[in-house]
Amino acid sequence: MLKISHEVVRPGRTYGDAEVSIPIPEELATVPGIPANQREVDWYAREYPLETMNITERASRDWANSLRDQHVEMREIRKEHDKLNTNLIMATRQSADIEPTVEPTGEDISQGIKDKARELGFLEVGITASDAHYEYQSKRGFNKYQHAVCLAYEQDFEPTQTIPSVDAEIVHSSTYRTQAAAALELANWIRSNGYHSQVIHSSDATGPIIALFVKAGLGQLGACGYLLTPHAGNRQRLLMVSTDANVTYDKPVDYGIHAFCQVCQVCVNRCPGRALMRDKIWWRGIEKNKLYFKRCRPVMARYLGCGICMKVCPVQKYGLKNTMEHYAATGQVLGKGTHDLEGYELEGKGYFGPGELPVFESDFFSSMPHGNVDEWAFDRFKAKAKSGGGKITDDMLDELKEEVNRSLGLTGDVLAMMAEDQDYI
């Protein structure tokens, strides 16, 4: 039995459940939150502000969506999701300007917010300060209030275990919608206590908000690039409500995840695109396992959104309490090396068990375009001109103009925004 450094006590899985106590072995104890160099975080935020990939990688997003649309079921799922999600997005955009219904009493309502959020079905809730360091440049000023209520909504277990699949994509989309509706109810409750509240929809995110969730003590950043929380690991969707209510901030917690992920490495080893780094690096002032975007998106685009790094995480599968108790007793990662945890199937490729990875064609990754739509349109324009012996036709110019105009309209189109960017940091 390994020596225990400390125990983390967290609320139960659902509202009203008994608290759970999670033992953290001494050899996995590091620091609360995310290791960070604040001077570097400040510098990058000032000199190289973050921007959503909906803008910077618009070309690859359009390309990925065009591939997904070739899958009939996926195309219909996306259409249905956009239809159902539109009103929710519009409602959240209007939420900041709705006035409270009563005068505030001045009392701290932190616990009331948490209780209400849990009643509404949220798995995790914590409160911290809003942070402009983690805002997209194009979203500066969108968030109106200084306090961030961080909310995680659990994605159903069974369909998630079928990743990558149509069923998993259905539950992925429906979880975003369910949590948005619940957050609007929470915002109404905050107003009924005399304060303003703004729901920031996951599909309209102001930035990669995991850093705020870590500061609020809800989990730590995993090797897969997702937030890992005690009950569901990376199997949840994230959303933020900002407010001017009288609240108390939560503190970051050391769940042992930084060191555990370096021992585990299951998501790193099982990623079909080899898109996850084994070792941590310093990136924009924080220490993390960096994701190779250029090796991730081509797989996501072709294989039903992929998500294998979610499926094979032992914390997602068994919960942090069971995972840490097993490690403390045996020194081993629960489920590692087994088909129960590590097996997955790729459509058209077959089944891959522990130690097995798919092989892709030589142009599988290189064929993905990069940059925003303008850059992609110009690259294709140059390629056409080169293939035509340098001749530029009126049709080619008209096509280039049409694509540039389309990009100017799309970058601000709420309906085109998807949520995957904000779940990473």
N, C-alpha and C positions, 0 to 999 in steps of 0.2 A: 504493500500500500504506500503510495507516494505521500509525502508530507504536504498538507494543505496550507496554502498561504493565507487565504481569506475566503469567506462565503458571501455570495451576492444574493440578497433577498429581493424578490420581485413579486408583483401582483400575479395571481393565478391567470390561467389562459383566458377565461371569460369572467365577466363581472360577477362578483359574489363568490368566486372560487377562492380557496385558501391560498395563501402566499406560498411560493416555492423558494427553496434555498439551494443555491448552486455552488458546490465546492470547487475552488480554483486551485489546482496543484501549484506548488511553489515554483516548479520549473517553467510553468506557463505564465506566471505573473510578470507583467511589464509595467505599463503606465495606463492610467485612465485616458479615455478619448483616443485621439490620433496624435502620434508624435509630430510636432510641428516646430518650424522656425518662424516665429511671427514676423520677424523683419523681412524674410523672403516672401511670406504670404502677402504682406503689405505691398512689397515692391511689385510683385507680379500683378496684383489686383490693380495697381495704379498704372503700370507701364504696359502690361499685356492683359487687359481685362478679359474675362471669360466671355465666350459667345456660344450660343446654342448651335449644335450641329445641324439643326433645321436650316441654318443659314450657311455656315462654313462648309458643310458637307451636303448641301442640297442636291448636288448632282448624284451622289451615291444613294441618297434617300429616294429620289425619283426613280433611279435605276432599280433599286431594291423593290419598290412598290410595283414597278412594271413586271418584275419577275413574280412577285406574289400574286398579282392579278391574273397570271396565267393559270393559277390553281383555282379552279372554279369555286370550290367551297370557301377558300380563303378570301376570294374577291367578294363573295356574298356576305361573309362575316364582317369584312371591313365596311361594306356599304351599310349594313345594319347598325354597326357600332357608331359610325359617323352620324347616322340619322338619330339614334337615341342619345348620343352624347352632346349634340349641338345645343339643345336647350339647357343642359347642365353647365356647359361652358359659358353661355350667355348669362345665366343666373349668377355664376360665381363672379363674373366680370362686373356685375352690377352691385355685388354685395358690399363693397367698400363704402358706398355712398348712402346706404340705408341707415337712417338715424335710430338710436336706441329708443325703446318704447317707454322707459321709465328713467328717473334720475338715479345715478349711482349712489350707493350707501357708503362707498369708500372702503368696504371690507375686501380683504384678499379672497378672490374666488378661485384660486388655483385648484383646490380639491374639488370644488363644484364642477369646474371644467373637466377634470379628469373623470369624475364619476359619470357625468353626462356622456362624455365620449365613449366610455366603456359600455354604458347602457345602450348606446347606439351601435355597438358592435365592433368598435375599434379594438385591436389586439394590444397596441401599445400607445401611450400618450405621455408626452413630456413637454416642458416649457423652457424656452431659452430666449436669448435676444436675437432679433433679426440681424443679419450680418451681410453688409454690402460687399464683402470680400468674395462672396459666393453668389453674386448676381451676374446675369448676362448683361453685357453692355447695352443690348437693345431693349432690356427690361428695366433699366435704371428708372426709379421713380414709380414703378408699377405698384409695388408694395407700399401701402399707406401707413402702416402701424409698426410700432417698435418691438412688440413682443411676438414671438413665434410659437404657436401651439403645434407641435410635431405629432403627426398621426400616422399610424401604420395599420392597414387593414389586411387581415390574413386572406391569402388565396387558397381556395379549397384544395385539400390534400390529394384526393384520389385522381382528379384529372391532371394535376400537376405532375404526378408520377408517370404519366404517359408521354411526357415531353420527349421529342418534339412531335406534336400532333395537333389536329384540328380541335379536339376537345380541350387541349391545354390553351390554345389561342382564344377559344370562346370564353373560358374562365378568366383568362388574363384580361380581356376587354371588359367583361361584366364586373370584375372586381374594381376596376377604375370607376365605372359608373356608380356602383353601389357605394363606394367610399365618398364620392362627390356628393351624392344625395344625403348621406349621413352627415357630412361636414356642413352642408347648408342648414341642417337642423341644429347642429351645434352652434353655428353662428347666430341663429335665431335665439337660442338659449342665452348666449352671451349678451345680445342686445336686450333681452328681457331683464337683465341684471344691470342695465344702464350703461353699457359700453359698446363701442364700435367693434366690428369684426369683418374681416375680409377673407373669403375662401379663395385660395390660389389653386386652381384646378391643375391636376397632374399634366394635362394636355396643354396647359398654358403656363408652365412652370417658369419661375423667375431665375432659376439656376439649379445646379446640382446640389440638392439640399441635404445630402447625407451628412455633411459636416455639422449641420444644425441638430440632426437627430442624435449624433454622437455626443455633442455638447449637452443635450437634454437627457443623456444617460440611458438611451433606449437600446444601445447596442454598440458594436464596433465595426470598422471597415474590414471586410473579408478579402482573401486573396482573389476572389472572383470579381471584385469591384463593387459588389453590393453591400448594403448594410446587413449584418447578421444580428438578429434579435434572439432573445432567450428561447421563446416558444417555437418560432417558425423559421429561424435562420434567415435565409434570403427569400423565403416564400411569402412575401407580402408586397403591397403597393403603398407608396408613400405620398402624403399630401400635407399641406401646411395651411393653417388658419392664422392670420395675424390679427392682433387686437391691441387696444390701448387700455385694457382692463388692468386692475390692480392685481398683480400676480407675483409669485415667487419663482425664481429660476431653479431648475434641477441642475445637477452636476454630472459630469462624465464619470463613467464607471469602467474599471478594468475587469472585463469578462474573461480574460485569458486568451482572447481570440487572436491577437497579433502573433503570439508564439505558437498557438495551436495550429493556425493555418500554415505556418512554415513547416510544422511536423506533418500535417495531414497531406496537403498537396493533391488531394483527389481531383478537385476541379481543374487544376493545372494539368495533371496527367491525362484527364479524360476529355479535354476540350478538342473537338474534331478539327478545328482550325489552328490549333497550337497558338492561341491568341493570348494566353495568360503567362506572365513572367513568374519564374520560380522564386527569384530573389527580389526583395524590396529595393526601391530606389527613392531618391528624393525628387519630388515633382511639384513644382509651384509652391515649395515651402513645406510640403508634408511628405511623410514616409509611407509608401504604399507599394503594392504589387501592381504595376502598370499594365493596362489592357492594350494589346495591339489592335487598334481599330481596323486596320487594313486587312487583318486576318479574321476578324470577328464578323463584320457585316456581310461579307460574301457568303458565309455559312448561314447566317440568320436569314438572308434574302432567299436562299434556295431551299432551306429545310424548315419551313413552317415556324420561323421565328427562333429556332434552335432552343436556347434556354437550358442546355445540358449542364452548364455550370450551376444552375439552380437545382436541377434534379439530383445531381450526385453529391450535393453537400450533406455530410452527416448531421449537421445541426438542423438543416431543413427536414431531414428524414426522421431523426430520432429525438430532436430537441436538445438544447444545451445541457440541461440537467443530466439526462441519461448519458450524453456524450462525455461530459466531464467526469461523472462518477465511474464510467467504464475506464477512462484514461487513468484516473487516480488509482483504480484497483489493478490495472493490467499494464499500464504504460503503452497501450495500443489505441489506435483510432477505431472507434466502433464502426463496423461494416466495411472497413477498407479491404480491398481485394476480393470482395464478394459480388456476385451477380445481383443480389438484392439491392445494393447501393449503386454499383458502378455500371450496370448493363444498360444499354440503350439501342434503339433502332433508328436508322435513317432511311427515309423513303427512297426506294430504288437502290440502296446500298447494302441493306441487310442489317444483321444484328452484330453488335460489338460488345464483347464482354471485357472483364478486367485485362489490361495489357494490350487490348486490340484497338486500333484506330483506323479510320478510313483513309484511303489514298485518293487524291483528286488529280484532275487533269492539269497539265502544265500552265494553262492560262486561267485556271479557276479563280485565282486571286488577282492576277494582273489585269483582267478584263473589267474590273470595277472602276468607274470614273471617279475623279476626285475634284474637290473644290466646289464653289457655288455654281448655280445654274449658268451664270454669265460665262464663267471660265470653261465649263463643260461645253457650252454652245460654241464658244470660240475655238476650242480644240477640235471639235467636229467640223467646224467651218474650214479650219486650216487643213484638216485631213482630206476633206472633199476637194478643196482647191488643189492640193498636192496630187491626188489621184486623177484629177482632170487636167493635169499638165500645167497647172498654175492659172487656169482660166476661171474667172469669177463671174457667175451668171446672176441675173436679176433674181431668179428663183432662190439662189443661195443667200443672197442678201436679205430677201424678204423673210426667209426661214430664220436667219440669225436675228433679225429685228423682232420677229414674233416671239422667239424664245426669250430674248432679253426682256421684252415687255411682260411676258408671262412670269418671269422670275421676280420682277418688281412687284407684281400683284401677289405672288405666292408667299413671299417672305413675311408678309404681315397677315396672312390668312389663318385665322384661328382654326378653321376646320382642317387645315392641312397639318397642324401640329400634332405630333405623336409624343408619347410620354417617356420613351426609353432613356433619353438623355439624362433626365433629372434623377433617375435611380442610381446613377453612377457619380463618382467624384474623381 
